[in-house]
């Protein structure tokens, strides 16, 4: 099932959606927060906040917004939050957002931790200009990894207990959890906040479509993003990625932090549309994208399972006209995230919605099987 909707008014310049206008969503009214206030605190202090956490995490890119700049680290985006400027010590606060998948069973802990390490290194280097000596400690992954593992495990356990207790807030009991870290190095602070992720109960995601190409700086594992248009600031909940479209050809290529695929039905008209082999995978031309390892695995599965693949490029007009059966993104953090809603950046604020596509479901299942496959035993 696919539909295209056009809003009666243009969206505001804020980069996130108006959460109050999102239908059929129970926003979390509670979040579990664990805070470590000093470097020796490995367990942190737990608290339960009554403030609607999703609203509290709202990020905006317009001139009056709170985000100053972004840092790209592999598949993660870190946002520098607006703070009172301090000319004496260069203090900064960065926020990193992620989510669980597969019913809270999987969280991209290594990518999440690496992003914290990178932004902490960046902050420590800035502090060093003002005489700080934190870089030697905070640039080590070994400093951050055990802390984040312990804080995440403690927060997730507390979140699960809060959901299971009598009289639990029903808005917390959804399939997935939204995880936010806020980190600063002067003064040292590390906090993790867990709240319900209500946008995609079936493990799907939403994306935004914008004109442009991926900046070359994004090809590195990490780097301060040279992103003059501020596209990375659009990757805020519930948007999982920005999908780029060529303004000349009107064909989609790739995401800022993922590879993008569309599907279409090419079977017989009298088909029941349940066989994944009746669908075609639509990809951008190889010379126009930066292929990740998972994209190559997608193509290998298609070759193995007799699935047709075309590299003509997904057409935006086909999506709006309802000719796509589905779409999804792949990256190392989440493997496959089917897309349920695609927001176009046009005058009408058009949205394209997708239902369940057998081919997308098959590819997701196969990649998940590979993720959970036991390691080979060596004699």
LUMLO-892264 format. One record per residue (C-alpha): residue number from 1; chain; x, y, z. Coordinates in steps of 0.25 Angstrom, whole numbers, plus 5000, padded with zeros to 4 digits. Layout:
N
+-----+---+------+-------+------+
:   k : c : east : north :   up :
+-----+---+------+-------+------+
: NUM : A :    X :     Y :    Z :
...
+-----+---+------+-------+------+
END
This chain:
379
+-----+---+------+-------+------+
:   k : c : east : north :   up :
+-----+---+------+-------+------+
:   1 : A : 5000 :  5000 : 5000 :
:   2 : A : 5006 :  5013 : 4996 :
:   3 : A : 5000 :  5027 : 4996 :
:   4 : A : 5005 :  5042 : 4994 :
:   5 : A : 4999 :  5053 : 5002 :
:   6 : A : 5001 :  5068 : 5000 :
:   7 : A : 5000 :  5077 : 5012 :
:   8 : A : 4991 :  5089 : 5011 :
:   9 : A : 5002 :  5099 : 5016 :
:  10 : A : 5017 :  5099 : 5015 :
:  11 : A : 5025 :  5093 : 5026 :
:  12 : A : 5032 :  5103 : 5035 :
:  13 : A : 5047 :  5105 : 5034 :
:  14 : A : 5050 :  5096 : 5046 :
:  15 : A : 5056 :  5083 : 5042 :
:  16 : A : 5048 :  5074 : 5050 :
:  17 : A : 5033 :  5070 : 5049 :
:  18 : A : 5022 :  5077 : 5057 :
:  19 : A : 5021 :  5066 : 5067 :
:  20 : A : 5007 :  5070 : 5071 :
:  21 : A : 5002 :  5068 : 5057 :
:  22 : A : 5007 :  5053 : 5056 :
:  23 : A : 4995 :  5044 : 5057 :
:  24 : A : 4993 :  5031 : 5064 :
:  25 : A : 5006 :  5034 : 5073 :
:  26 : A : 5006 :  5033 : 5088 :
:  27 : A : 5018 :  5041 : 5092 :
:  28 : A : 5026 :  5037 : 5104 :
:  29 : A : 5023 :  5045 : 5116 :
:  30 : A : 5034 :  5039 : 5124 :
:  31 : A : 5049 :  5036 : 5121 :
:  32 : A : 5059 :  5028 : 5129 :
:  33 : A : 5072 :  5037 : 5131 :
:  34 : A : 5086 :  5032 : 5136 :
:  35 : A : 5096 :  5043 : 5139 :
:  36 : A : 5111 :  5042 : 5142 :
:  37 : A : 5116 :  5055 : 5148 :
:  38 : A : 5131 :  5052 : 5149 :
:  39 : A : 5141 :  5043 : 5142 :
:  40 : A : 5141 :  5033 : 5154 :
:  41 : A : 5126 :  5031 : 5153 :
:  42 : A : 5124 :  5018 : 5145 :
:  43 : A : 5110 :  5015 : 5150 :
:  44 : A : 5103 :  5029 : 5149 :
:  45 : A : 5091 :  5034 : 5156 :
:  46 : A : 5078 :  5029 : 5152 :
:  47 : A : 5065 :  5038 : 5151 :
:  48 : A : 5052 :  5037 : 5144 :
:  49 : A : 5047 :  5050 : 5137 :
:  50 : A : 5033 :  5054 : 5135 :
:  51 : A : 5036 :  5063 : 5124 :
:  52 : A : 5032 :  5059 : 5110 :
:  53 : A : 5045 :  5054 : 5105 :
:  54 : A : 5043 :  5054 : 5090 :
:  55 : A : 5039 :  5069 : 5091 :
:  56 : A : 5051 :  5072 : 5100 :
:  57 : A : 5060 :  5066 : 5089 :
:  58 : A : 5054 :  5075 : 5078 :
:  59 : A : 5066 :  5081 : 5069 :
:  60 : A : 5064 :  5092 : 5060 :
:  61 : A : 5073 :  5098 : 5049 :
:  62 : A : 5067 :  5111 : 5046 :
:  63 : A : 5075 :  5124 : 5050 :
:  64 : A : 5069 :  5124 : 5064 :
:  65 : A : 5071 :  5109 : 5066 :
:  66 : A : 5079 :  5102 : 5076 :
:  67 : A : 5089 :  5093 : 5068 :
:  68 : A : 5102 :  5100 : 5065 :
:  69 : A : 5109 :  5090 : 5056 :
:  70 : A : 5109 :  5075 : 5054 :
:  71 : A : 5119 :  5064 : 5053 :
:  72 : A : 5118 :  5052 : 5045 :
:  73 : A : 5124 :  5039 : 5050 :
:  74 : A : 5121 :  5027 : 5041 :
:  75 : A : 5106 :  5025 : 5042 :
:  76 : A : 5104 :  5034 : 5054 :
:  77 : A : 5101 :  5049 : 5055 :
:  78 : A : 5106 :  5058 : 5067 :
:  79 : A : 5100 :  5071 : 5069 :
:  80 : A : 5106 :  5083 : 5077 :
:  81 : A : 5096 :  5089 : 5086 :
:  82 : A : 5095 :  5104 : 5087 :
:  83 : A : 5101 :  5108 : 5101 :
:  84 : A : 5105 :  5121 : 5107 :
:  85 : A : 5118 :  5124 : 5100 :
:  86 : A : 5130 :  5124 : 5109 :
:  87 : A : 5142 :  5131 : 5103 :
:  88 : A : 5151 :  5125 : 5115 :
:  89 : A : 5150 :  5110 : 5114 :
:  90 : A : 5143 :  5107 : 5101 :
:  91 : A : 5132 :  5098 : 5107 :
:  92 : A : 5123 :  5091 : 5098 :
:  93 : A : 5112 :  5081 : 5099 :
:  94 : A : 5109 :  5070 : 5089 :
:  95 : A : 5097 :  5061 : 5087 :
:  96 : A : 5097 :  5048 : 5080 :
:  97 : A : 5084 :  5041 : 5077 :
:  98 : A : 5081 :  5026 : 5073 :
:  99 : A : 5070 :  5016 : 5075 :
: 100 : A : 5068 :  5001 : 5077 :
: 101 : A : 5063 :  4991 : 5067 :
: 102 : A : 5058 :  4977 : 5067 :
: 103 : A : 5049 :  4980 : 5080 :
: 104 : A : 5060 :  4986 : 5088 :
: 105 : A : 5069 :  4974 : 5085 :
: 106 : A : 5079 :  4982 : 5077 :
: 107 : A : 5086 :  4995 : 5079 :
: 108 : A : 5098 :  5000 : 5071 :
: 109 : A : 5107 :  5002 : 5083 :
: 110 : A : 5120 :  5002 : 5076 :
: 111 : A : 5116 :  5012 : 5066 :
: 112 : A : 5109 :  5021 : 5077 :
: 113 : A : 5122 :  5020 : 5086 :
: 114 : A : 5131 :  5023 : 5074 :
: 115 : A : 5123 :  5036 : 5072 :
: 116 : A : 5124 :  5040 : 5087 :
: 117 : A : 5139 :  5038 : 5086 :
: 118 : A : 5140 :  5046 : 5073 :
: 119 : A : 5132 :  5058 : 5079 :
: 120 : A : 5139 :  5057 : 5092 :
: 121 : A : 5153 :  5058 : 5085 :
: 122 : A : 5148 :  5070 : 5077 :
: 123 : A : 5144 :  5077 : 5090 :
: 124 : A : 5156 :  5074 : 5097 :
: 125 : A : 5165 :  5079 : 5086 :
: 126 : A : 5157 :  5092 : 5087 :
: 127 : A : 5159 :  5093 : 5102 :
: 128 : A : 5174 :  5090 : 5100 :
: 129 : A : 5174 :  5104 : 5093 :
: 130 : A : 5171 :  5110 : 5106 :
: 131 : A : 5181 :  5102 : 5114 :
: 132 : A : 5173 :  5089 : 5116 :
: 133 : A : 5180 :  5075 : 5117 :
: 134 : A : 5168 :  5066 : 5115 :
: 135 : A : 5171 :  5061 : 5101 :
: 136 : A : 5180 :  5050 : 5105 :
: 137 : A : 5169 :  5044 : 5113 :
: 138 : A : 5157 :  5047 : 5105 :
: 139 : A : 5162 :  5043 : 5091 :
: 140 : A : 5163 :  5028 : 5096 :
: 141 : A : 5152 :  5019 : 5092 :
: 142 : A : 5156 :  5011 : 5104 :
: 143 : A : 5152 :  5022 : 5113 :
: 144 : A : 5138 :  5023 : 5107 :
: 145 : A : 5134 :  5009 : 5104 :
: 146 : A : 5133 :  5003 : 5118 :
: 147 : A : 5125 :  5015 : 5123 :
: 148 : A : 5115 :  5015 : 5112 :
: 149 : A : 5113 :  5000 : 5113 :
: 150 : A : 5110 :  5001 : 5128 :
: 151 : A : 5101 :  5014 : 5127 :
: 152 : A : 5093 :  5008 : 5116 :
: 153 : A : 5092 :  4994 : 5122 :
: 154 : A : 5087 :  5001 : 5135 :
: 155 : A : 5078 :  5011 : 5128 :
: 156 : A : 5071 :  5000 : 5120 :
: 157 : A : 5069 :  4991 : 5132 :
: 158 : A : 5063 :  5002 : 5139 :
: 159 : A : 5054 :  5005 : 5127 :
: 160 : A : 5050 :  4991 : 5126 :
: 161 : A : 5046 :  4990 : 5141 :
: 162 : A : 5038 :  5003 : 5139 :
: 163 : A : 5030 :  4997 : 5128 :
: 164 : A : 5027 :  4984 : 5136 :
: 165 : A : 5023 :  4990 : 5149 :
: 166 : A : 5008 :  4992 : 5153 :
: 167 : A : 5002 :  5005 : 5148 :
: 168 : A : 5013 :  5007 : 5137 :
: 169 : A : 5012 :  5018 : 5128 :
: 170 : A : 5006 :  5012 : 5115 :
: 171 : A : 5014 :  5022 : 5106 :
: 172 : A : 5027 :  5015 : 5110 :
: 173 : A : 5022 :  5001 : 5106 :
: 174 : A : 5026 :  5002 : 5091 :
: 175 : A : 5035 :  4993 : 5083 :
: 176 : A : 5047 :  5001 : 5082 :
: 177 : A : 5055 :  5011 : 5091 :
: 178 : A : 5061 :  5025 : 5087 :
: 179 : A : 5074 :  5027 : 5093 :
: 180 : A : 5081 :  5041 : 5095 :
: 181 : A : 5095 :  5044 : 5100 :
: 182 : A : 5099 :  5057 : 5104 :
: 183 : A : 5114 :  5059 : 5107 :
: 184 : A : 5123 :  5070 : 5111 :
: 185 : A : 5138 :  5070 : 5115 :
: 186 : A : 5139 :  5083 : 5123 :
: 187 : A : 5132 :  5081 : 5133 :
: 188 : A : 5132 :  5066 : 5130 :
: 189 : A : 5118 :  5061 : 5129 :
: 190 : A : 5112 :  5049 : 5122 :
: 191 : A : 5097 :  5045 : 5122 :
: 192 : A : 5088 :  5035 : 5115 :
: 193 : A : 5073 :  5037 : 5113 :
: 194 : A : 5064 :  5026 : 5109 :
: 195 : A : 5050 :  5028 : 5105 :
: 196 : A : 5040 :  5022 : 5096 :
: 197 : A : 5042 :  5022 : 5081 :
: 198 : A : 5027 :  5023 : 5076 :
: 199 : A : 5029 :  5027 : 5061 :
: 200 : A : 5031 :  5013 : 5056 :
: 201 : A : 5026 :  5001 : 5064 :
: 202 : A : 5029 :  4991 : 5053 :
: 203 : A : 5044 :  4995 : 5052 :
: 204 : A : 5042 :  5004 : 5041 :
: 205 : A : 5047 :  5019 : 5039 :
: 206 : A : 5044 :  5032 : 5032 :
: 207 : A : 5054 :  5040 : 5023 :
: 208 : A : 5054 :  5053 : 5016 :
: 209 : A : 5057 :  5056 : 5002 :
: 210 : A : 5066 :  5068 : 4998 :
: 211 : A : 5074 :  5072 : 4986 :
: 212 : A : 5089 :  5070 : 4986 :
: 213 : A : 5100 :  5061 : 4986 :
: 214 : A : 5108 :  5055 : 4998 :
: 215 : A : 5119 :  5064 : 5002 :
: 216 : A : 5133 :  5058 : 5000 :
: 217 : A : 5136 :  5060 : 5015 :
: 218 : A : 5126 :  5049 : 5018 :
: 219 : A : 5134 :  5038 : 5012 :
: 220 : A : 5143 :  5038 : 5024 :
: 221 : A : 5140 :  5030 : 5036 :
: 222 : A : 5139 :  5043 : 5044 :
: 223 : A : 5141 :  5058 : 5041 :
: 224 : A : 5135 :  5071 : 5044 :
: 225 : A : 5124 :  5071 : 5033 :
: 226 : A : 5126 :  5082 : 5022 :
: 227 : A : 5111 :  5083 : 5021 :
: 228 : A : 5108 :  5098 : 5017 :
: 229 : A : 5094 :  5094 : 5014 :
: 230 : A : 5092 :  5088 : 5028 :
: 231 : A : 5086 :  5075 : 5022 :
: 232 : A : 5091 :  5067 : 5034 :
: 233 : A : 5083 :  5075 : 5044 :
: 234 : A : 5071 :  5070 : 5037 :
: 235 : A : 5074 :  5056 : 5043 :
: 236 : A : 5066 :  5058 : 5055 :
: 237 : A : 5055 :  5049 : 5061 :
: 238 : A : 5047 :  5044 : 5054 :
: 239 : A : 5056 :  5046 : 5042 :
: 240 : A : 5066 :  5034 : 5040 :
: 241 : A : 5074 :  5040 : 5028 :
: 242 : A : 5073 :  5050 : 5017 :
: 243 : A : 5072 :  5044 : 5003 :
: 244 : A : 5079 :  5052 : 4992 :
: 245 : A : 5072 :  5055 : 4979 :
: 246 : A : 5079 :  5060 : 4966 :
: 247 : A : 5071 :  5073 : 4963 :
: 248 : A : 5074 :  5070 : 4948 :
: 249 : A : 5069 :  5056 : 4947 :
: 250 : A : 5060 :  5056 : 4959 :
: 251 : A : 5065 :  5042 : 4962 :
: 252 : A : 5069 :  5038 : 4976 :
: 253 : A : 5084 :  5034 : 4979 :
: 254 : A : 5087 :  5031 : 4994 :
: 255 : A : 5086 :  5036 : 5008 :
: 256 : A : 5096 :  5044 : 5016 :
: 257 : A : 5099 :  5033 : 5025 :
: 258 : A : 5093 :  5021 : 5018 :
: 259 : A : 5090 :  5014 : 5004 :
: 260 : A : 5076 :  5015 : 4998 :
: 261 : A : 5068 :  5005 : 4991 :
: 262 : A : 5054 :  5005 : 4985 :
: 263 : A : 5045 :  4994 : 4980 :
: 264 : A : 5034 :  4992 : 4970 :
: 265 : A : 5025 :  4981 : 4966 :
: 266 : A : 5028 :  4975 : 4952 :
: 267 : A : 5019 :  4962 : 4953 :
: 268 : A : 5007 :  4958 : 4946 :
: 269 : A : 4994 :  4966 : 4949 :
: 270 : A : 4987 :  4954 : 4954 :
: 271 : A : 4998 :  4951 : 4964 :
: 272 : A : 4995 :  4951 : 4979 :
: 273 : A : 5007 :  4960 : 4981 :
: 274 : A : 5013 :  4952 : 4992 :
: 275 : A : 5025 :  4946 : 4985 :
: 276 : A : 5037 :  4954 : 4986 :
: 277 : A : 5042 :  4950 : 4973 :
: 278 : A : 5031 :  4957 : 4966 :
: 279 : A : 5038 :  4970 : 4971 :
: 280 : A : 5050 :  4978 : 4965 :
: 281 : A : 5061 :  4985 : 4973 :
: 282 : A : 5063 :  4999 : 4968 :
: 283 : A : 5077 :  5005 : 4971 :
: 284 : A : 5084 :  5017 : 4967 :
: 285 : A : 5095 :  5016 : 4957 :
: 286 : A : 5108 :  5011 : 4963 :
: 287 : A : 5116 :  5023 : 4958 :
: 288 : A : 5107 :  5032 : 4966 :
: 289 : A : 5108 :  5026 : 4980 :
: 290 : A : 5118 :  5022 : 4990 :
: 291 : A : 5115 :  5007 : 4993 :
: 292 : A : 5116 :  5001 : 5006 :
: 293 : A : 5118 :  4987 : 5010 :
: 294 : A : 5104 :  4984 : 5013 :
: 295 : A : 5099 :  4989 : 4999 :
: 296 : A : 5108 :  4979 : 4993 :
: 297 : A : 5102 :  4968 : 5002 :
: 298 : A : 5088 :  4973 : 4997 :
: 299 : A : 5092 :  4971 : 4983 :
: 300 : A : 5098 :  4957 : 4986 :
: 301 : A : 5085 :  4953 : 4992 :
: 302 : A : 5078 :  4957 : 4980 :
: 303 : A : 5087 :  4950 : 4971 :
: 304 : A : 5086 :  4937 : 4980 :
: 305 : A : 5071 :  4938 : 4981 :
: 306 : A : 5067 :  4941 : 4966 :
: 307 : A : 5063 :  4955 : 4969 :
: 308 : A : 5063 :  4965 : 4958 :
: 309 : A : 5072 :  4978 : 4960 :
: 310 : A : 5072 :  4991 : 4952 :
: 311 : A : 5082 :  5002 : 4953 :
: 312 : A : 5074 :  5012 : 4946 :
: 313 : A : 5072 :  5020 : 4958 :
: 314 : A : 5059 :  5022 : 4967 :
: 315 : A : 5050 :  5033 : 4960 :
: 316 : A : 5044 :  5043 : 4969 :
: 317 : A : 5032 :  5044 : 4960 :
: 318 : A : 5030 :  5029 : 4961 :
: 319 : A : 5030 :  5030 : 4976 :
: 320 : A : 5019 :  5041 : 4976 :
: 321 : A : 5011 :  5034 : 4966 :
: 322 : A : 5010 :  5021 : 4974 :
: 323 : A : 5019 :  5012 : 4965 :
: 324 : A : 5028 :  5008 : 4977 :
: 325 : A : 5024 :  4996 : 4985 :
: 326 : A : 5034 :  5000 : 4996 :
: 327 : A : 5048 :  5006 : 5000 :
: 328 : A : 5058 :  5004 : 5010 :
: 329 : A : 5072 :  5009 : 5015 :
: 330 : A : 5084 :  5001 : 5019 :
: 331 : A : 5096 :  5004 : 5028 :
: 332 : A : 5105 :  4997 : 5038 :
: 333 : A : 5097 :  5002 : 5050 :
: 334 : A : 5084 :  4996 : 5047 :
: 335 : A : 5086 :  4988 : 5035 :
: 336 : A : 5072 :  4989 : 5028 :
: 337 : A : 5062 :  5000 : 5032 :
: 338 : A : 5049 :  4999 : 5023 :
: 339 : A : 5044 :  5013 : 5020 :
: 340 : A : 5029 :  5016 : 5024 :
: 341 : A : 5029 :  5031 : 5021 :
: 342 : A : 5037 :  5039 : 5011 :
: 343 : A : 5036 :  5054 : 5013 :
: 344 : A : 5039 :  5062 : 5001 :
: 345 : A : 5045 :  5076 : 5002 :
: 346 : A : 5035 :  5083 : 4992 :
: 347 : A : 5025 :  5094 : 4992 :
: 348 : A : 5014 :  5085 : 4996 :
: 349 : A : 5022 :  5077 : 5007 :
: 350 : A : 5018 :  5064 : 5000 :
: 351 : A : 5019 :  5051 : 5007 :
: 352 : A : 5019 :  5037 : 5001 :
: 353 : A : 5015 :  5026 : 5010 :
: 354 : A : 5019 :  5011 : 5009 :
: 355 : A : 5013 :  4998 : 5014 :
: 356 : A : 5020 :  4985 : 5015 :
: 357 : A : 5027 :  4980 : 5003 :
: 358 : A : 5030 :  4965 : 5001 :
: 359 : A : 5044 :  4968 : 4995 :
: 360 : A : 5048 :  4978 : 5006 :
: 361 : A : 5043 :  4968 : 5017 :
: 362 : A : 5051 :  4957 : 5010 :
: 363 : A : 5064 :  4965 : 5009 :
: 364 : A : 5063 :  4970 : 5023 :
: 365 : A : 5061 :  4956 : 5028 :
: 366 : A : 5073 :  4951 : 5021 :
: 367 : A : 5082 :  4961 : 5026 :
: 368 : A : 5077 :  4959 : 5040 :
: 369 : A : 5080 :  4944 : 5039 :
: 370 : A : 5094 :  4948 : 5034 :
: 371 : A : 5095 :  4958 : 5046 :
: 372 : A : 5092 :  4947 : 5056 :
: 373 : A : 5098 :  4935 : 5049 :
: 374 : A : 5108 :  4928 : 5059 :
: 375 : A : 5123 :  4930 : 5056 :
: 376 : A : 5129 :  4918 : 5049 :
: 377 : A : 5137 :  4908 : 5058 :
: 378 : A : 5151 :  4907 : 5055 :
: 379 : A : 5158 :  4894 : 5059 :
+-----+---+------+-------+------+
END
